[in-house]
């Protein structure tokens, strides 16, 4: 999950004890790839572009504060919508040309694409699971699987920005189940957020596992390799 949606790392996991499943749904950010490692250079690149165009330095912290202000006024907006709206507000406050917001967003996304890296075990685990069952990406984010080379392994990609439903709404999970052609009770969803990824999935009738790579959450996976051990 992006930092604006993160929970305390010590949150208790909410997980199903079942280990029998016929498909796996994954969250993206901080589950398959390191969001922060890609976000930092991307937002810095966007800030540099805006500063050059506006004729005065633009600080990343200032952009992030604006993003939080915009989010407070746009409940229900998707993450890409919030980011673009935040760039637009930043440009407005500096009396820049409105189209500069679009350029900043495109630069931000391009930098994220270049910087997105999988966690070390992910490629091997995904390939092994894909040889046995269908996989889906169920995400509130807007990263592309093609950035990581994982796209050939996934049968379905369900993004909030495309379907109009955001986690933890059970509806987004039911869309995933429909696209996979697998009953919800036979799908395991894995993600790093106890509400969006675990409570939401369970509410849709999925099985669910929390992943916390810091190891601070009792009972949570610390690596996706644990999924292979349960098969």
N, C-alpha and C positions, 0 to 999 in steps of 0.2 A: 504493500500500500504506500501511496505517497505520504510525505510527512504530515500534510495537513489533515490526514484521516487516521493517524496512528493512535494506537491505544497504549497504555502502560505495558511494558514488557512483562510485568509480573501478573497480568490478568490470568485468571483461572481458565483453563481450556474447557470447552464444551464439546465433547466428542462422543461418537458412537463406538461401542465396543465391537461391532461387527467387523469381520475381516474378509467376508466373502462378497465380491463385487464383480460386475461384468463390464464396467466402464469407469474411467476416472476423469473428473473435471478438475482443472487447476485454475487457481488465481494466477495472475501474472507478476505484478510488481511485488518484490520481496518474497516471492515464492519460487518462481522460475529464474528471475534475474534480479540483480541488485539495483533497485530504483535509485537510491541516493547516489551511487557511483555514476550513474548516467545523468541524473538531474543536475548535479552541481556544475559540470562543465556546460550543460545546455542552457541553464538560466544565466550563467556568466556570459555566454556567447550572445544571448539575446540582449543582456544589459549593455554589452559593448556596442552592439549594433545600434541600439537606441541612443546611446550616448554620442556616438559618431554622427548620427543623423540629426540629433537635437542640438548639438553644439555644446553640450555640457555633460559631465559624468553622470551616469545612472547607476545607482547602487543596487546590488541584488537584494539587500535587506529592505530597501524601499519598495522594490517590486513585490516582495513577499508580503509586506504590510498591506499594500493595495489589494493584493489577491485575497487576503483574509477579509478586508472590508467589503470587497465585491461579493465574496461568498456569503457573507451575512445577509446581503440584500437579494440574493438569488437562490433561495432554497429550492432544491430539486434539480438544479442545473447539473449537467454532467461535468466531469473534470476538464475536458477540452474546452467546453463552453466557458467555464470559469477562468481558465488560463487566458483565452482570447479576450474575454471581457476585461480582465485585469490589465492586459497590455493596452487595450483601447483606453481605459481610464488613465493609465500612466501617460499615454501620448496626449490625452486631452488636458491633463494638468500641466504639461509642458508646452501646450499650444502647438503641438506638432500636427502634421498632416494625418488625417484619419487612416489612410491606407498603410501607414507605417506600422500599425498594430498587426495587420495581416503579415507583413514582412517579418516582424519580430516573432510571430507565432510559427511561421514556416521555418525560420532559422533555428528556433528552439527545438522544433520537432526533428529537423535534420541533424542537429547536434546530438539529440537523444539517440537517434538511430545509429549514429557512428559510435556512440559511447556505451550502448547497452551490451552487457556481458552476462552470460549465464553463470549461475553458481556452479562450482566445480563438478558436482555429481550429476547435474541435471540432464545433460545430453545423453549420457549412458542410461540413466533410469528411464527417461522418456522413450528412447529407442527400444529398450527391453519391454516396457509396458505396451507400447504400440504394436509389438509383434504378437501380443496376446489378446488385446481388446481395443475398442475405440477410445480415443481421448478427446477432450474438449477443453477449450479455454473459456472461462466464464469470468469476465472482468469489468470493473468500472473504469478502467484506464483506457488509453488509446494507443498503446504500443502495438507494433505489428510483429507477428511471429516471424515474418520474413527477415526482420532485423537480426534474428538469432540463428536462422537456419532450421528452426524447429517445425516450420509450417508443413513439411511433408508428413509429419507424424500425427497431425491432428485432423480429426474427422469433422469437427465443428468449432466455430469461433463465435461466441456470443458476447457482444460488448454493449454496455449501457448506452453508449452514444449512438449505436445502430438500432437497438430494439426498444429504446424508450423506457426501460426498467432498470433500476440500479439495485445492487446488493445493499442491504439484506432482504429486499423484497423477494419473497419466494417465487414470484412470477418469472424472474430472470432465470432461475434454476429450472423451472418447468419448461421454459423455452429450450434450454440446454438438453433436457431429457427428450423432448420431442425431436430435436435435430439429431440426437444420437440414436433415436429409436430404441431406447432402453428405459425400462421402468425406473422411476426415481429411487425406489428402495434398493435397486441393484447398482446405483451409481455412488461412488465415493468422491466427495469434493475435498480438496486439500488447499488450504490457504493460511495466511498469516494473521488474519483478523478474527477475534473470537465472536464478534457480532456479525459482520458482513459475510464472513466465509464459513463460520461454523453454525451459529444460531440460525442464520438465514437458510443455509442448506438443509439443516435438520427440519426447519419449518416446512420446507418443500417436500419432505419425505426422503431426502438423500441420507446417506451415511456421510460423516464428516470427520476430518482430522485437522487439528491445528498444527502449524509448523512455526517454531520459534528458534531461529538459528543461533540465538544467544545462549540457549540452554537454561534460561531463567524461569521458564514456565513448566511446572511439573506435569508430566504426562504428554507433553507435546513432542512431535517429531523435531529433531534438530537437523535432519537431512532427509531428502526424499529417498535416499537409499533404504530407509526403513520400510518403504512401501514394498520393496522386493522381498523383504524378509517375511512379510505377512502373507505372501502368496503360496 
